[in-house]
Amino acid sequence: MHNRLQVRLADFKHAARVFKPARRKLGSVLLCFEGGFLSIESGGAAAVMRAYGEWHGRAAFSPQVLRALMIAPP
């Protein structure tokens, strides 16, 4: 089993804008992949983008990881 996804950088930056407002309180982040779409949810906001690859299950992580990804996407 491989857990690896690819997302176009432009798609990630566009979708992640919903998490940027300074006053938005982010909570635990949930990442899900299904049917070719990656969704990221936190603090009552959600972003959905096209993704390619294979991912089994869900991932939950702290909002600091999401903020780091928005500053310097891999």
BELNOR-V702808 format. One record per residue. N is the residue number from 1. RES is the residue in one letter. OMEGA is omega in whole degrees, 0 to 359 (999 if undefined). Layout:
n=N res=RES omega=OMEGA
n=N res=RES omega=OMEGA
This chain:
n=1 res=M omega=177
n=2 res=H omega=175
n=3 res=N omega=181
n=4 res=R omega=179
n=5 res=L omega=173
n=6 res=Q omega=179
n=7 res=V omega=176
n=8 res=R omega=182
n=9 res=L omega=180
n=10 res=A omega=179
n=11 res=D omega=179
n=12 res=F omega=181
n=13 res=K omega=180
n=14 res=H omega=183
n=15 res=A omega=185
n=16 res=A omega=180
n=17 res=R omega=181
n=18 res=V omega=181
n=19 res=F omega=188
n=20 res=K omega=183
n=21 res=P omega=186
n=22 res=A omega=183
n=23 res=R omega=182
n=24 res=R omega=178
n=25 res=K omega=179
n=26 res=L omega=175
n=27 res=G omega=177
n=28 res=S omega=184
n=29 res=V omega=178
n=30 res=L omega=180
n=31 res=L omega=181
n=32 res=C omega=178
n=33 res=F omega=179
n=34 res=E omega=175
n=35 res=G omega=179
n=36 res=G omega=180
n=37 res=F omega=177
n=38 res=L omega=176
n=39 res=S omega=177
n=40 res=I omega=182
n=41 res=E omega=176
n=42 res=S omega=174
n=43 res=G omega=179
n=44 res=G omega=178
n=45 res=A omega=178
n=46 res=A omega=176
n=47 res=A omega=180
n=48 res=V omega=180
n=49 res=M omega=176
n=50 res=R omega=179
n=51 res=A omega=181
n=52 res=Y omega=177
n=53 res=G omega=185
n=54 res=E omega=179
n=55 res=W omega=181
n=56 res=H omega=179
n=57 res=G omega=181
n=58 res=R omega=177
n=59 res=A omega=175
n=60 res=A omega=180
n=61 res=F omega=185
n=62 res=S omega=179
n=63 res=P omega=178
n=64 res=Q omega=177
n=65 res=V omega=178
n=66 res=L omega=179
n=67 res=R omega=178
n=68 res=A omega=178
n=69 res=L omega=179
n=70 res=M omega=179
n=71 res=I omega=183
n=72 res=A omega=180
n=73 res=P omega=181
n=74 res=P omega=999
